[in-house]
Amino acid sequence: MKTPRRLLCALLAAVLALAAGGCSGRSFYQALGDTLNAQNAGEGRFPQDIWRADLDYAEMEYAPYDLADFAAVTDPIYGLAENGGTQDEFDEADFLLWDEMSRVYTLYILASNMSYADAADEALAGEAARALEVYYGAYDEFMLALRAMALSEHAELMESGYSRSLIDAVSAYEPSTGEQDALTTRENALISRYYAEAARETPDEAALGEIFVELVEVRNAIAAAAGYESYAEYAYGTLYSKDYTPEDARAVWDGAREHIAPLIWRYAGEITDRAGALEADGSFDCSEESVLRALGDGAERLSGDLYAAWRYLTDHRLYDISASAKKAEVGFTTFMPYYNEPYIFNASYGTFYDYLDMMHEFGHFVNYFYCPESAVFSMPDNDLSELQSQGMTVVMTALFDDLFGKERGDVMRDEALLELAFSVIDGALYDEFQQRVYAEEDLTPERASQIYAGLYTEYGYSPYDGYETEWLYVSHNFDSPFYYISYAVSAVGALEINALLQDDFEAGLDKYLEVLTMDPEDWYYSQALREAGLRDIFDDASYSSAADALRRALDA
């Protein structure tokens, strides 16, 4: 059984959470052939012996779970804690406990996916919320059973599959209180209300604002109940297990404001105009089939391991990337531990952006595919995960001329790089916005809009009619506060990989694949950067260097 280092750090601290482009000259691509063939020849970089259910997504049926049934797998653990038994008996009971926990969590993921696919359906939203509550209940039962075993005189039976530090941490587990459960239920209900309102043809901004203020109130109460001084500290430490603090993030804000924002506005207008023309080009085939085919062609040229992941994705239809007015306007990749299979969801628009979005999500998919995530002991480093996804888009841009033709490839490459730069800017802007509104006393929707409007211009954006309420339509502000900083810090790393690709494609691709193999449950972002020989994202020089490389790429 895998015991991630990151989880152990969090457990031992008594914190356990529930829960882009190369050069544009044609000669460059002609020179890539030998390099890409050499990369394809080198297998073994990723683990190859991972069990997967080998099921199509359509075969994964959701059914409501009765929490009373969970006793069938906890009772044997309690019996072994009280009476002892053989090692084989414990190992079998432990396997069945984990297997059932994985099933309960996967059922929640399936229910959640259905709700995202039809965001206005209140019944589906209610079922997703119920499935999450069942998961929370099963989680408590799971941990209490293991705690009983760890505190018993037969605890040595656990040592075959659990480290000593994890056994000690499990021994100290305390279930959430009724107050904490009530706050979590309220939080999830508010998120469902947000998506239902946002999915309307004309959302009520006043209603969205009130939902946000209530969410801030609930989350501040959650942080206080957990012993934190602020929700920012709670989210950084518990939800995302970062190895830096909200105060440290100020260096990211400064780097984005001082180096990236002033540069990018020199290019943004022209790139955006060209991208707008391509977006409106009805002759450009941006169908689901074309998006998947281009992704597969790129994956095959870059790495045999990437191509194997793409084959599994498409063979088993582990995706929903179709266009639908019913969908929540989000894109994500999730993992179903009961089947050991990832899944991609995206609300597509039928434009070239669907290619870029799919490449981004494929970076997440590949890492999940080769580094499966636990249903319980899972606290992945989101910054590293985002570097893996943004880096996937970056390395794919080197193939855009071949995939889409020179003219379209140039536009898409520049737009991908522009989006990467805006990831730095927006990641910093929204983190600063969230830190300020969560610290605001007597917050109102109007005050949140005032704070956003001030930051909007500070980061170089030009006001337009209605800009001050733009934040209401960024779903992360409602469902994943303090995640956005991950887009900023990871984009700085992706821009460095982009610079390496420009100088030496083989070296840059090798660096990216090294990063892609790193399990986000085992590596903090800062440690992964050091291991890969990449720059420190809290060093101001990282931002000036990223800006220089970006300037060179866009000038080319």
Secondary structure, DSSP 8 states (H G I E B T S, - for coil): ----HHHHHHHHTT-----------HHHHHHHHHHHHHHHH---SS----------GGG-------GGGGHHHHHHHHHHHHH---HHHHHHHHHHHHHHHHHHHHHHHHHHHHHHHTTT-HHHHHHHHHHHHHHHHHHHHHHHHHHHHHHSTTGGGGGGTS-HHHHHHHHT-----HHHHHHHHHHHHHHHHHHHHHTSSS--HHHHHHHHHHHHHHHHHHHHHTT-S-HHHHIIIIIS--SS-TTTTHHHHHHIIIIIHHHHTTTHHHHHHHHHHHHT-TTS---HHHHHHHHHHHHHHH-HHHHHHHHHHHHTT-EE----TTS-S-EEEEEETTTTEEEEEE---SSTHHHHHHHHHHHHHHHHHHS---SSS----HHHHHHHHHHHHHHHHTTHHHHH-HHHHHHHHHHHHHHHHHHHHHHHHHHHHHHHHHH-TT--HHHHHHHHHHHHHHTT----TTGGGGGGG-THHHHSTT-THHHHHHHHHHHHHHHHHHH-HHHHHHHHHHHHTS-TTT--HHHHHHHHT---TTSHHHHHHHHHHHHHHHH-
